């Protein structure tokens, strides 16, 4: 048995059994006084931890049964910032930095990785991590296109990894209550699920070329990774990569849709399928239909007309509609329903929709038990494919039909030609 397999077996056993240990071992090593014995901790590394990554890392720091020990980032400033943050948290100087993710992935003492790069790297880095035997917490969108959804889920399944997408609203109480009302039939037979989305836009023009930096400070080739080769501009590395072709996925729909359409998939009990028809009906409004007749309505999260939602519930709103009533939830701890009886178990929680702490906890528990997290790679496969299929319908300006079994568009070569892309060498899989 390999060292990594043995370690995970011990972690699983430690989750359900206590072991007698001689009293002369230090209390901290035994896990007393609120600490966890080092042998029972999940050891973590990070890949590409920017602003969102630091928020996610705080969620891991809040858990006492894991320890973060290394970070890889092609930007020196960012990897050094994570080292400083980590060393301050643990009161030491032990966090190791790498300019290449292989430094993290090749370490036998790391059980799991946090991947919070830009969209272009999410699926490819996750596949590399799965092959290296790591469990994975990856920010969304987790893929750039339909092909990557398939490749990601296939790799996670083949290598028997625990994968949690950073679609943390599945772990937030008000969204959980809303989904439960839909799934348990308390709203009656489901008719519609509504997802708040951003206004779709064509890709921006590339930023003007600048001289490439010293790779010791920003390794531009590694930063781009599998994305097409484009001239360097420092603003790409400061967060302005969004909505640029090759760096960003599908014209803004997956940015919030990977959260809200994901929640609609969950409420419609559709984690293993997708809608079969998609059509952009007007500006800011897209409709889809599942094989069982449930409608998926994608509409703007803010603004007038099709964007109107209940005020005060917050960003990333969703609404689930049955033939006996509806429920709506948003990020600001908000939840409302057509009848107060639906909310007799309304959650009293201070966890907002943007907070990953409960989602992180679910991931760590599953690393120990080897169970499936609430947003595993198969849920990502179909939820993200729904985002991409809807975006392709919008881009083509017409209705498209999608077969969830073959995962292809029906009799539509033009749409099928938009399902994939070629990774730039040498960042292939």
N, C-alpha and C positions, 0 to 999 in steps of 0.2 A: 504493500500500500504506500502511495506517495506521501510525502510530508504534508502537502496541502490537503489531501484527502483525510489524513489522520487528524489534522487540526480541525477541519470542519466537522468531522465525526465527534470530536471532543466538545466542540461548541454546541452541537445538537444535544449531546448527552447532558452537558452542563445546564441546559435550559430546563431539563426535567428531573434532575437528580442531584443530590448533595453528596459530597465525598468527604470522608473524614480525613483531616490533615493534622500532623503534629502541632502542638501549641507553640513551639518555638519559632514558627514561621511568622514574619511580620503581619500585623493585622491588615495592612493595605494589600498584601499579596493574597490574603484569604478572602478579600472582598468584604471586610467588615466596615462599619462606620459609613455605609453608603457607597463604598468603592467596590470595584469588581476586580477579581483576580486577573492578572495579566493573561494567563492562559485561556481565560474565558472571554476576553475582549475580541471584538472584530477589528482587525487592523485594516486601515483605509489609506488609499492614495487618491490624489486628485489629478485631473487632466483638464487644463484650460479653465481655471477658476477666475472669472471676472466678477463684475458687480453682482449678478444673480448667483454666481457660484459662492461668493462670500456669504450671501444670505442662506444658501443651502448648507454651507459649512457650519454656520451658527446652529442650524437644526441638529447636526451631528454632534457638535460640541455640547449640546444640551442633554445628550444621552451619556450615561456613565458606563456603558458596556461596549464602547468602541473607542479607538484611538487613531487619529490621523497622523501619519508619519512622513509623507512625501508628496511633492507636487511637481507636475511637468507642465511647462508652458513655453512657447517659443519667444515670449516677451519677458525679458529679464525683470522689468519693473513689476509685472504682475506676479511672477513666481516669487520674487523677493518679498512682495507685500503679503502673500499667503504664508510664507515662512515666518515673517514677523508676527502676523496674527496668530499663527499656531504656537510659536514659541512663547508668546505672551500668555496664551490660554493655559498652556501646560507648565509654565514656569521653568522652561529649559531652553536649550538651543539645538534640539535634536532633529527638527524637521529638515529633510533633505530636498534639494531642488534639482531639477533636470530640465534641459532645454528640449528634450525629446521624450515622448510618452513611453518609448521602449524602456527607459530607465525605471519607470513605475511598473510596467507590465512584466518585466523580467524578474522582479523581486518575489521570491518564494514566500516571504513573510507577509505579503499583502493579500488579504482575503477578498477585498472589494474595492471598486473605484467609483469616484464621483466624476461624471463627465458633464461639464457645463461650458463647452466651447460654443462657437457659433454653429448655426444649422449645418453648414457644409461638412463638419466633422462628426456629427452625432452618430450616425449609423456606422460609418467606417470605423471610428474609434471603438464603438461598442462591439463590433464584430471582432476587432483585434483583441479586445479585452476578454471576450468569451473564449476565443481560441487560447488565450493565455491562462484560462482557468479562473478568471475573476468574476465575481458577482458585480452587478452594475446598477447604479442609480444614474439615470441620464436625463438631462433637461429636454424639454420639448421645443419645437417639433423634433421628433426623434429620427426623422428621415426627410430626404429632399424630394422624393417622388414615390410612385407606387412600387417600382422595382426595389428600392431600398427598404420599404416596409416588408416586403417578402424576404429579402436577404437577411434583414435583422432578425425577424422572428425565426427563420430557419436556423440561423447560427445559434441563437439562444437555446432553441429546442435541441439541436444536435449536441451541444456541449453541456446541456443540463445545468444551465446557469439560472440564478435568480436575477430577474430584471425588473426594475421599477422605473416607469416613466415619470418625469417630474410634473405630471398633471395632478397636482396636489389636492385639487378640489374634491376628488373622490374620498379624501380622508378628512374633510372639513364638515362639522356636524350639520350645519343648515342644508348643505347640498345632499348629505347622506339622508336626512329626513325627507327631502323632496323626492329623491330617487326611490326611497322605500315606499312612499305613498303610491308611486307609479307601479313599482314591481309587485307589490302585494295586492293590487286590485282595489285599493281604497278609493281611487279616483274613478273606478269603473273601468270599462274597456278603453284602452289607450287609443286615442285618435290622432293626436299631434304632439310632437316634441319640438320646442323652439330653442334655437341657439343664437346667442348674441355674437356677432362677428364684426371685424373691421371693414371699412370700405376697401374693396379690391382695387388695385392699381397696377398698371403696367410697370415693368422694371425701370429704375432710374438710369440715366446716362452715367457711364463710368466717371469717376473723379479724375481730374488731370494728373498725369504722371509726375512723380517725384523721384529723385535719386533713391535707390534702394539703400536701406540702413545697414550698418555693421551687423552681421548675423549674431554677434555676441549680445546685442541689445534687442533686436527683432529679427528672427530668422523668417524672412518673407516666404520662402518656399515652404517651410513647415507650417507656417500660419495658413497659407492657402490650402495645403494638403490636397485632397482629391478634387478641389474646385478648378475650373479652367484658369490658365495662366492669364493674369491681367497685370497692368503696371501698378507699382506700389503707390499708395498714398497713405500718409500717416493716419488720416481720419478713419480709414477702414478699421484700423487697430484700436480705435477709440470708440467703437460702437456704431459707426456710420456705415457698416456693411449691410445693414438691413435694407431690403428691397432692391438690392443689386443682383443682377442675374448671375447665377453660379454660386453666390454666397448665401442666398436666401431662398426659401421654398415657396413657390406657387402663389405669387401675387398677393400676399398678406393673409390669405384665408387660414392657413394652418397656425398663424401666430396666436389667435384666440380660439380658433376652431378646434385646435388640438386639445383645448380645455372644454369648450362648451359643446362642440359636436361629440366629443368623448363622453360627456355627461348625458347627452341625449341618447347615444348608443347604449349606455348603461341603463337608463330609465326605460328604453324600448326593449330591453332584454336582447340586444343585438350585438353583443361583444364578439360573436363568431360569424358575423355577416356584415353586409352593407346595404344601403338603399340600392335599388335597381334602376331608377330613373332620376335624372338630374336636369334642372333647367333654370337658367337665370331669367326671371320673369320681368324684373325692372331694376332700376339702379338701386343697389343695396338690398335686394331681395332675391334669394334663391330658394327653390323648392326641390325636394327629393321625395321619393316614395319607396318604402320597403315592400317586399313581396307580400307581406301580410296586410298591406293597406295603410299602415301607420305613415303619416306624413312627417317629414323633417323640414322645418322652416328655418332658414338661415337669414337673419335680419340684423341690421346695424344695431350696435349696442348703445348708441347715443344719437341724439338728434331728433328730428321731427318725423312724422308720418310712420313709415315702417320701422323706425328706430324707437318708437315709444314703448317704454317699459314702466313698471311701477317705480315712482321716484323714491330714492333713498335706499334701495336695496343694494346698489353698488355695481361695479364693473363685472364683466363676464356673466351677464344674466342668462338664466335658462327658465323655460316655462314648460311644464308637462300637463297635457290636457287629456282628460278622459271624458266619457259620456256622463259622468256624475259630478265633475268638477275639475278644478285646476289648482296647481301650485306653482309659485315662482320664487326663485332664490337668486341672490347676488353676493358679491364679495364682502359687503359691509355688515356681516352677521345677519343679513336680511333674509326673511322668508315670509311670504304671504300666500293666502289661499282663498278660494272662492267661498269657503264656509269655514268658520272657526273650528268646527269639529275635526277638521283634518289636522289641526295643529295643537291638539291636546297634549302632544309630546314634543312641543316646540323646544328646541335645544337652548340651554343657557350656557353659552360658551363665549370665550373671548378670542377664539381662534378665527382669524379672517381668511378669506379665500386665497390670499397671496402667501400665507404662512405655511412653510413645508414641514413643520416640526412633527405633526402627527403622521404625515406621509413617510418621513424618515423613519419613524418608529416602526411603522408597518414593514418597511423594507428590512430593517435590522432583525425583526422578529422572524421574517421569512428566510433570511440568511441562515438563521439557527435551525429552523424547522424544515427547510427546503420546500415549504409550501409556496403557492403562487401569490404574489402581492396583488393589491387591489387594482393596479394598472400595469399588468404584465405585458410581455411582448406580443401576445396574441391579441389582446385588447387594442394595443397600439396598431397592430397590423391593419385591422379592419376600421378602427376609428380614423386613423390617418388616411387610409385609402379613400374613405368617404370625403375627407377634406380635399384630397387631390382630384377626385372625380368631379366634385362640384366646381373646383377652380378651373378644370379643363373645360367644363361646360360653359363657364363664364367667358373664358378666353376665346373659345370658338364661336360664342354668341348663338348657341343653339342647344337643343335638347340632346342628351346622350343617354344611352342605355348601357348598363354595366352588369356583367355576370359575376356575382360573388364567388361562384364555384371555380370558374376558370381565371378569375381576376383579370379579365380583359373586357374592353368595350365591344359591344355586339355589332358586327359588320361595319366597323368604323376604323379604317386604317389611319386616318388623320389623328383621331383621339388616341389610338394605341401607340402611335409614334411619339406621344408625349408622356408615356408611362415611365420612361427611363432616361438615363444619360450615361456618358462614359467618364469614368474617373480618370483623373490625370495621373500619368506615371510619375513616380513609382508607387503611388498610393492606391493600388488596386487591392482587391480582395481575392 
